[in-house]
Amino acid sequence: MKKAITFISLMIAAKITFAQQLFIDKAYIEFEVKTNNYKTIDSWNDNDGQESSWQENFKSNSNKYTISYYDFNFADNKSSYVFKKLDEKNRSRWDNDAAYEGNNWYHDYNTNSSAFKRFFWGTEFVFTDSIKDLKWKMAPNESRIIAGFNCRKAYTVLFDSVYVFAFYTDEITISGGPVGLNGLPGMILGVTVPRMFSSWIATKISLTNVDEKNIVSPAGKKSKTRTEILEKFMKKAEEDGKWMQRNIWNLFL
């Protein structure tokens, strides 16, 4: 009888341990980011749909897609999302590593704070803020498998009209995601933003290759608030039209 009780106790303990291991609180995730360059250029058109000479020139000297890879590391309820590399097979003459290198999205969920470092047309911007409060809605009965994890679908609207569709898993406990996306009950592993002609998808997940030393805020003495920088770009968007508006979406996503 004692042996039976001991065996049952061990089985229960094993099940509890296994269940705990299913929920991940530290990991490395590689994201593949894919953007349709042709549709992006077409969306900048202010000439009643007529393609200008520079648009034709861009398309003739570019690949249809730009594909890049980013590293997402998280531990202790903090995360960083940084540029890794461009896909050389899809590199266009317009693609410049300097436009990507150094970009860093940092979140500290313990203090509800964030800091982003972005490069835009040769200028470095570092801005800090509280973590964005995104209003998500669940899409019932829609799910998919991403990098071996069962993910549920949700969506939100940014900048008043930009729909963001995301797939998240509650098996990875951090409420984060690529770029500045967050706020779901688990990790976002897939994103599509139709108006930006872009998608983000987790391609690798490792529980052992976590680069904790690089989970560091890029904030410094020259940091400004997100609102300060956004106001500056909104004024510029009034002058430059669709081109600048879409760059704002990219910069502040």
SERO-4910 file (N, C-alpha, C, O; in steps of 0.05 Angstrom, whole numbers):
BEGIN
 pado doro    nc1    nc2    nc3   cac1   cac2   cac3    cc1    cc2    cc3    oc1    oc2    oc3
  Met    A     17    -24      0      0      0      0     17     25      0     12     44    -15
  Lys    A     38     25     17     56     48     19     70     52     -8     74     75    -16
  Lys    A     78     30    -21     91     32    -47     73     44    -67     81     61    -84
  Ala    A     47     37    -66     28     48    -85     24     78    -81     23     93   -100
  Ile    A     22     86    -55     19    114    -49     43    130    -58     41    152    -70
  Thr    A     67    119    -53     92    132    -61     93    135    -92    101    156   -102
  Phe    A     85    114   -106     85    115   -135     66    136   -146     73    151   -164
  Ile    A     42    137   -134     22    157   -142     32    185   -137     29    203   -154
  Ser    A     45    189   -114     56    215   -107     78    224   -127     78    247   -135
  Leu    A     95    205   -134    116    211   -154    104    218   -181    114    236   -194
  Met    A     83    204   -189     70    210   -214     58    238   -214     60    252   -234
  Ile    A     45    245   -192     33    272   -190     54    294   -191     51    314   -205
  Ala    A     76    289   -177     98    308   -177    110    311   -205    117    333   -213
  Ala    A    112    289   -219    123    289   -246    105    305   -265    115    320   -282
  Lys    A     79    301   -262     60    316   -279     61    346   -273     59    362   -292
  Ile    A     63    353   -248     65    381   -241     90    394   -253     90    416   -264
  Thr    A    113    379   -250    138    389   -261    136    392   -291    146    412   -303
  Phe    A    124    373   -305    121    374   -334    104    397   -342    110    411   -362
  Ala    A     82    402   -327     64    424   -333     78    450   -330     74    469   -346
  Gln    A     95    453   -310    110    477   -306    129    482   -329    134    505   -336
  Gln    A    141    461   -339    160    464   -361    147    472   -387    161    482   -405
  Leu    A    121    468   -389    107    476   -413    105    506   -416    102    517   -438
  Phe    A    108    521   -394    105    550   -395    133    562   -393    147    559   -373
  Ile    A    140    577   -414    168    586   -418    170    615   -409    155    632   -418
  Asp    A    190    621   -391    194    648   -382    221    660   -390    228    682   -381
  Lys    A    236    645   -407    261    655   -417    267    641   -443    266    616   -444
  Ala    A    274    656   -464    279    644   -490    291    663   -510    291    688   -506
  Tyr    A    302    652   -531    311    667   -554    293    660   -578    287    636   -583
  Ile    A    284    680   -593    267    676   -616    278    691   -640    284    715   -637
  Glu    A    280    678   -662    288    692   -687    263    698   -703    246    680   -707
  Phe    A    261    723   -712    238    731   -729    247    737   -757    268    749   -761
  Glu    A    231    727   -776    235    735   -804    215    757   -811    191    753   -806
  Val    A    225    779   -822    208    801   -830    208    804   -860    229    806   -872
  Lys    A    184    804   -872    182    805   -901    164    829   -909    142    832   -900
  Thr    A    175    846   -927    160    869   -937    159    869   -967    179    865   -980
  Asn    A    136    874   -978    132    876  -1007    140    904  -1016    125    924  -1011
  Asn    A    163    907  -1028    174    933  -1036    157    946  -1058    152    970  -1057
  Tyr    A    147    931  -1077    132    942  -1099    106    955  -1089     99    977  -1097
  Lys    A     92    940  -1072     67    951  -1061     72    975  -1043     56    994  -1043
  Thr    A     94    975  -1029    101    998  -1012    105   1022  -1029     95   1044  -1023
  Ile    A    121   1020  -1051    126   1043  -1068    100   1052  -1081     95   1076  -1084
  Asp    A     83   1034  -1090     57   1042  -1102     40   1057  -1083     25   1075  -1091
  Ser    A     42   1050  -1057     25   1064  -1037     33   1092  -1032     18   1108  -1021
  Trp    A     57   1100  -1040     66   1128  -1037     56   1146  -1059     61   1170  -1059
  Asn    A     42   1134  -1078     35   1149  -1102     13   1170  -1097     -8   1163  -1086
  Asp    A     19   1195  -1103     -1   1216  -1101    -10   1226  -1128    -21   1248  -1130
  Asn    A     -4   1211  -1149     -9   1220  -1176    -32   1205  -1189    -31   1197  -1212
  Asp    A    -54   1202  -1174    -78   1190  -1184    -73   1162  -1197    -85   1155  -1217
  Gly    A    -55   1148  -1184    -49   1120  -1193    -29   1118  -1215    -21   1096  -1223
  Gln    A    -20   1140  -1227      0   1139  -1248     28   1136  -1236     36   1150  -1218
  Glu    A     42   1117  -1246     69   1111  -1235     89   1131  -1246     91   1135  -1270
  Ser    A    105   1143  -1228    125   1162  -1236    150   1148  -1245    154   1124  -1241
  Ser    A    168   1164  -1257    193   1152  -1267    211   1141  -1245    224   1121  -1249
  Trp    A    211   1154  -1221    227   1144  -1200    217   1118  -1188    232   1101  -1179
  Gln    A    190   1114  -1189    178   1089  -1181    186   1067  -1200    192   1044  -1192
  Glu    A    185   1072  -1226    193   1053  -1246    222   1045  -1242    229   1022  -1244
  Asn    A    238   1065  -1237    267   1061  -1233    272   1044  -1209    289   1026  -1209
  Phe    A    257   1049  -1187    261   1034  -1162    254   1005  -1167    269    987  -1160
  Lys    A    232    999  -1180    223    972  -1185    243    957  -1203    248    933  -1199
  Ser    A    253    970  -1223    271    957  -1242    298    950  -1229    313    934  -1239
  Asn    A    305    963  -1207    330    959  -1193    327    946  -1166    346    947  -1149
  Ser    A    304    935  -1160    298    924  -1134    285    896  -1136    273    890  -1156
  Asn    A    289    881  -1115    274    856  -1112    246    863  -1102    242    884  -1089
  Lys    A    227    845  -1108    200    851  -1099    198    851  -1069    182    867  -1058
  Tyr    A    213    834  -1055    212    833  -1026    239    839  -1013    260    832  -1024
  Thr    A    237    852   -990    260    853   -972    255    835   -949    234    836   -936
  Ile    A    274    817   -943    271    798   -921    294    803   -901    317    804   -909
  Ser    A    287    807   -876    307    812   -856    302    794   -832    280    783   -829
  Tyr    A    322    792   -814    319    775   -790    326    791   -765    344    807   -765
  Tyr    A    311    785   -744    315    799   -719    317    779   -696    305    758   -697
  Asp    A    332    787   -675    334    770   -651    317    782   -629    319    805   -622
  Phe    A    301    765   -617    284    772   -594    294    755   -571    291    731   -571
  Asn    A    304    768   -550    313    754   -526    296    764   -502    291    788   -500
  Phe    A    288    746   -485    274    755   -461    281    738   -437    285    714   -439
  Ala    A    282    751   -414    287    738   -388    279    757   -366    281    781   -370
  Asp    A    271    747   -343    264    764   -320    243    785   -327    243    807   -317
  Asn    A    225    778   -346    203    795   -354    213    821   -368    200    842   -366
  Lys    A    236    819   -381    247    841   -397    254    829   -425    259    805   -427
  Ser    A    253    846   -445    258    836   -472    273    857   -489    271    881   -485
  Ser    A    287    846   -509    299    864   -530    294    851   -557    295    827   -560
  Tyr    A    290    868   -577    286    859   -604    304    875   -622    300    900   -625
  Val    A    325    863   -633    346    877   -648    351    865   -675    346    841   -680
  Phe    A    360    881   -694    366    873   -721    389    852   -721    409    855   -706
  Lys    A    386    832   -738    407    811   -740    421    812   -768    445    815   -769
  Lys    A    405    810   -789    417    810   -816    396    813   -837    372    808   -832
  Leu    A    404    821   -861    388    820   -885    392    794   -900    414    782   -899
  Asp    A    371    785   -913    374    761   -930    388    769   -956    377    784   -972
  Glu    A    412    759   -960    428    767   -983    415    760  -1009    419    774  -1029
  Lys    A    400    739  -1010    387    731  -1035    366    751  -1044    360    753  -1068
  Asn    A    355    766  -1026    334    785  -1032    344    814  -1029    327    833  -1029
  Arg    A    370    818  -1026    380    845  -1022    378    861  -1048    386    851  -1069
  Ser    A    368    885  -1046    367    903  -1069    389    925  -1067    401    928  -1045
  Arg    A    395    938  -1088    415    959  -1087    408    981  -1068    426    996  -1058
  Trp    A    382    984  -1061    373   1005  -1043    377    997  -1014    376   1014   -996
  Asp    A    380    971  -1009    381    961   -981    408    968   -969    429    962   -980
  Asn    A    407    981   -946    432    989   -932    431    980   -903    412    987   -888
  Asp    A    450    964   -895    451    953   -868    450    976   -847    439    972   -825
  Ala    A    461    999   -853    462   1021   -834    434   1030   -826    430   1042   -805
  Ala    A    414   1025   -844    387   1033   -838    374   1014   -818    353   1020   -807
  Tyr    A    387    992   -813    375    971   -795    392    967   -770    381    964   -748
  Glu    A    419    968   -773    436    961   -750    433    981   -727    431   1005   -731
  Gly    A    432    970   -703    429    987   -680    400    991   -671    395    999   -649
  Asn    A    381    985   -689    353    987   -682    347    968   -658    354    945   -659
  Asn    A    334    979   -638    330    963   -613    303    971   -601    298    995   -595
  Trp    A    286    951   -596    261    955   -582    264    941   -555    267    917   -554
  Tyr    A    263    956   -533    268    945   -507    243    949   -490    231    970   -490
  His    A    235    928   -475    212    930   -457    219    918   -430    232    897   -428
  Asp    A    211    932   -409    214    922   -382    185    920   -370    173    940   -363
  Tyr    A    175    896   -369    147    892   -361    144    894   -331    122    895   -320
  Asn    A    166    894   -316    166    897   -287    159    926   -280    145    931   -260
  Thr    A    169    945   -296    166    973   -290    147    987   -310    143   1011   -309
  Asn    A    136    971   -329    118    981   -350    131   1004   -366    119   1024   -372
  Ser    A    157   1000   -373    172   1020   -387    184   1008   -413    189    984   -415
  Ser    A    188   1026   -432    200   1017   -458    220   1038   -468    218   1062   -460
  Ala    A    239   1030   -484    258   1048   -497    264   1037   -524    271   1014   -527
  Phe    A    262   1054   -545    267   1046   -572    290   1063   -584    291   1087   -579
  Lys    A    308   1050   -599    328   1064   -614    323   1058   -644    324   1035   -652
  Arg    A    318   1079   -659    313   1075   -688    329   1094   -705    335   1116   -696
  Phe    A    337   1084   -728    352   1101   -747    333   1107   -770    321   1089   -783
  Phe    A    330   1133   -776    312   1141   -797    326   1162   -815    332   1184   -806
  Trp    A    332   1154   -840    345   1172   -859    371   1184   -847    375   1208   -849
  Gly    A    387   1166   -836    413   1174   -826    413   1187   -798    434   1195   -789
  Thr    A    390   1190   -786    388   1203   -760    380   1182   -739    362   1166   -743
  Glu    A    393   1183   -716    386   1165   -694    366   1178   -676    369   1201   -667
  Phe    A    345   1163   -669    324   1172   -651    323   1152   -628    320   1128   -632
  Val    A    324   1162   -604    320   1145   -580    297   1157   -564    298   1180   -555
  Phe    A    276   1141   -560    253   1151   -545    244   1131   -524    245   1107   -528
  Thr    A    235   1142   -502    226   1126   -480    196   1132   -474    186   1153   -482
  Asp    A    183   1113   -462    155   1116   -456    146   1093   -438    161   1074   -433
  Ser    A    122   1094   -428    110   1071   -416    103   1051   -438    101   1059   -461
  Ile    A     99   1027   -432     92   1006   -452     64   1013   -463     46   1019   -449
  Lys    A     62   1011   -490     38   1018   -503     14   1001   -494     17    977   -491
  Asp    A     -8   1014   -489    -32   1000   -480    -49    994   -505    -66   1010   -513
  Leu    A    -45    971   -517    -59    964   -542    -85    949   -535    -86    932   -517
  Lys    A   -106    956   -550   -132    945   -545   -137    922   -565   -144    927   -588
  Trp    A   -133    898   -556   -135    875   -574   -163    863   -573   -177    864   -552
  Lys    A   -172    852   -595   -196    836   -596   -189    808   -606   -173    805   -624
  Met    A   -202    788   -593   -196    760   -601   -212    752   -625   -235    760   -629
  Ala    A   -200    736   -642   -214    724   -665   -220    695   -658   -202    678   -660
  Pro    A   -244    689   -650   -251    662   -640   -248    641   -662   -253    646   -685
  Asn    A   -239    618   -653   -237    594   -671   -216    597   -693   -217    582   -713
  Glu    A   -198    617   -691   -177    619   -710   -150    614   -697   -143    628   -677
  Ser    A   -135    595   -707   -109    588   -695    -91    577   -716   -100    569   -738
  Arg    A    -65    576   -710    -45    564   -728    -21    556   -712    -16    565   -689
  Ile    A     -5    538   -723     20    529   -710     43    546   -721     47    548   -745
  Ile    A     58    559   -703     82    574   -710    105    565   -694    104    565   -669
  Ala    A    127    556   -707    151    546   -694    145    525   -673    158    523   -652
  Gly    A    124    509   -679    117    487   -661     98    494   -639     91    476   -622
  Phe    A     89    519   -637     71    527   -616     43    533   -628     40    545   -649
  Asn    A     23    524   -613     -5    530   -621    -11    559   -614     -8    568   -591
  Cys    A    -19    575   -634    -23    603   -630    -52    611   -637    -64    601   -655
  Arg    A    -62    630   -621    -89    641   -625    -87    668   -639    -67    682   -637
  Lys    A   -109    675   -653   -109    700   -668   -122    723   -653   -142    719   -639
  Ala    A   -111    747   -656   -123    771   -644   -116    794   -663    -99    792   -680
  Tyr    A   -130    816   -660   -124    840   -677   -129    866   -661   -144    866   -642
  Thr    A   -115    886   -671   -118    913   -659   -115    933   -682   -108    926   -704
  Val    A   -121    959   -675   -119    980   -695   -101   1002   -684   -104   1011   -662
  Leu    A    -81   1009   -700    -62   1030   -692    -64   1054   -711    -74   1051   -734
  Phe    A    -56   1077   -702    -57   1102   -718    -85   1106   -731    -87   1116   -753
  Asp    A   -105   1098   -716   -134   1102   -724   -144   1083   -746   -167   1078   -748
  Ser    A   -126   1074   -764   -136   1059   -787   -118   1035   -796   -124   1022   -816
  Val    A    -97   1030   -781    -78   1009   -789    -84    983   -773    -79    982   -749
  Tyr    A    -95    964   -787   -102    938   -773    -77    921   -770    -61    918   -789
  Val    A    -74    910   -746    -52    892   -740    -63    865   -732    -79    864   -712
  Phe    A    -57    844   -746    -66    817   -740    -43    801   -728    -21    800   -740
  Ala    A    -48    789   -705    -26    775   -691    -35    747   -683    -59    742   -678
  Phe    A    -15    729   -681    -19    702   -670     -1    699   -646     23    704   -648
  Tyr    A    -12    692   -623      3    690   -598      0    663   -585    -20    649   -590
  Thr    A     19    655   -568     17    631   -553     19    637   -523     36    653   -515
  Asp    A      2    625   -508      3    628   -479     23    609   -466     26    609   -441
  Glu    A     36    592   -482     57    574   -471     83    589   -466    100    580   -450
  Ile    A     86    612   -478    109    630   -473     97    654   -457     81    669   -468
  Thr    A    106    657   -432     91    673   -414     93    703   -418     75    718   -410
  Ile    A    115    713   -430    118    742   -432     97    754   -451     91    742   -471
  Ser    A     87    777   -443     66    790   -459     78    808   -480     71    832   -481
  Gly    A     96    797   -496    111    814   -515    108    805   -544     90    789   -550
  Gly    A    125    816   -561    124    809   -589    145    825   -605    160    840   -593
  Pro    A    146    821   -631    165    837   -647    158    866   -647    136    874   -641
  Val    A    178    883   -654    176    912   -653    164    921   -626    171    911   -605
  Gly    A    145    939   -627    133    949   -602    107    936   -594     92    946   -577
  Leu    A    101    913   -607     75    900   -602     76    884   -576     96    871   -569
  Asn    A     54    885   -561     52    872   -535     23    871   -526      5    880   -541
  Gly    A     18    862   -502     -8    864   -490    -27    841   -492    -49    842   -483
  Leu    A    -18    819   -504    -34    795   -506    -26    776   -484     -4    779   -473
  Pro    A    -42    756   -477    -36    738   -454    -16    717   -463    -21    693   -460
  Gly    A      7    725   -473     28    707   -482     44    721   -504     40    744   -511
  Met    A     63    706   -515     82    717   -534     71    717   -563     59    697   -571
  Ile    A     74    739   -577     65    741   -605     87    729   -622    110    737   -622
  Leu    A     79    709   -638     98    695   -656     93    701   -685    110    694   -702
  Gly    A     71    713   -692     65    719   -720     49    745   -722     30    749   -706
  Val    A     56    762   -741     42    787   -745     39    793   -775     57    787   -790
  Thr    A     16    804   -782     12    815   -809      0    842   -807    -19    847   -792
  Val    A     11    861   -822      0    889   -823     -5    895   -853     14    903   -867
  Pro    A    -29    890   -863    -35    893   -891    -28    920   -903    -18    922   -925
  Arg    A    -33    942   -888    -28    969   -899      1    975   -900      9    995   -914
  Met    A     18    960   -887     47    963   -888     60    942   -906     84    941   -910
  Phe    A     43    924   -917     52    902   -935     75    886   -922     94    879   -936
  Ser    A     72    881   -896     94    869   -881     83    847   -863     60    847   -854
  Ser    A    101    827   -858     94    805   -839    119    799   -823    141    802   -831
  Trp    A    113    788   -799    134    780   -780    127    751   -772    104    746   -765
  Ile    A    146    733   -772    141    705   -765    164    694   -750    187    697   -759
  Ala    A    159    680   -728    180    667   -712    190    642   -728    173    625   -735
  Thr    A    216    641   -733    227    618   -748    243    599   -730    246    575   -737
  Lys    A    253    609   -708    269    592   -689    262    601   -660    259    624   -655
  Ile    A    261    581   -643    257    586   -614    276    568   -599    276    544   -602
  Ser    A    293    580   -582    312    565   -566    309    573   -536    307    596   -530
  Leu    A    310    553   -519    308    558   -490    336    560   -478    338    566   -454
  Thr    A    357    555   -493    384    554   -482    402    577   -493    421    584   -480
  Asn    A    396    587   -516    414    608   -528    404    636   -523    405    653   -540
  Val    A    396    641   -499    386    668   -491    409    686   -486    426    680   -469
  Asp    A    410    709   -500    432    728   -497    423    750   -476    416    772   -484
  Glu    A    425    743   -451    414    760   -430    430    786   -428    419    807   -420
  Lys    A    456    786   -434    472    810   -431    464    832   -451    470    856   -446
  Asn    A    449    825   -472    440    845   -491    411    854   -486    400    869   -503
  Ile    A    399    845   -465    373    855   -458    377    880   -442    373    880   -417
  Val    A    384    901   -455    392    926   -443    377    950   -456    374    950   -480
  Ser    A    369    968   -440    355    992   -450    374   1010   -466    396   1015   -456
  Pro    A    366   1020   -490    383   1038   -505    380   1067   -496    392   1085   -507
  Ala    A    363   1072   -476    358   1099   -467    383   1113   -456    400   1100   -444
  Gly    A    386   1138   -462    409   1154   -453    402   1183   -447    378   1189   -446
  Lys    A    422   1200   -445    417   1228   -439    401   1242   -461    387   1261   -455
  Lys    A    405   1233   -486    392   1247   -508    364   1236   -514    351   1243   -534
  Ser    A    354   1218   -497    328   1206   -502    306   1227   -500    307   1245   -483
  Lys    A    286   1223   -517    262   1239   -515    238   1221   -512    240   1197   -514
  Thr    A    215   1233   -505    191   1216   -503    180   1210   -530    185   1224   -550
  Arg    A    165   1189   -531    152   1180   -557    134   1203   -567    134   1208   -591
  Thr    A    120   1216   -549    102   1237   -557    117   1261   -570    108   1272   -590
  Glu    A    140   1268   -559    156   1290   -570    164   1285   -599    162   1302   -617
  Ile    A    174   1261   -604    184   1254   -630    160   1250   -650    162   1258   -673
  Leu    A    139   1238   -640    115   1234   -657    104   1260   -667     96   1262   -690
  Glu    A    102   1280   -649     91   1306   -657    108   1319   -679     97   1331   -698
  Lys    A    134   1315   -677    152   1326   -698    147   1313   -725    146   1327   -745
  Phe    A    143   1287   -725    139   1273   -750    111   1278   -761    107   1278   -786
  Met    A     91   1282   -744     64   1287   -753     63   1313   -768     48   1316   -788
  Lys    A     77   1333   -759     79   1359   -773     91   1355   -801     82   1367   -821
  Lys    A    112   1338   -802    125   1333   -827    107   1317   -846    108   1322   -870
  Ala    A     90   1300   -835     72   1284   -852     51   1302   -866     42   1296   -888
  Glu    A     43   1324   -853     24   1343   -865     36   1355   -890     21   1362   -909
  Glu    A     62   1358   -891     76   1370   -914     82   1349   -936     80   1354   -960
  Asp    A     90   1325   -927    100   1305   -946     80   1284   -954     87   1267   -972
  Gly    A     57   1283   -943     36   1265   -951     40   1236   -944     51   1229   -923
  Lys    A     32   1218   -963     31   1190   -958     58   1178   -951     61   1160   -934
  Trp    A     79   1188   -965    106   1177   -961    114   1179   -931    123   1159   -920
  Met    A    111   1203   -919    118   1206   -891     99   1192   -872    108   1182   -852
  Gln    A     74   1192   -879     54   1178   -862     62   1149   -858     60   1139   -836
  Arg    A     69   1136   -879     76   1107   -877    102   1103   -863    106   1082   -850
  Asn    A    120   1122   -865    145   1120   -850    140   1123   -820    154   1111   -803
  Ile    A    120   1139   -813    112   1142   -785    102   1116   -774    109   1108   -751
  Trp    A     86   1102   -789     76   1076   -781     99   1057   -775     99   1043   -755
  Asn    A    118   1057   -793    141   1039   -790    158   1047   -766    168   1030   -751
  Leu    A    162   1073   -762    179   1083   -740    167   1078   -713    182   1071   -694
  Phe    A    141   1080   -710    128   1079   -684    112   1053   -679     98   1051   -659
  Leu    A    113   1034   -697     99   1009   -693    108    995   -668     98    973   -661
***
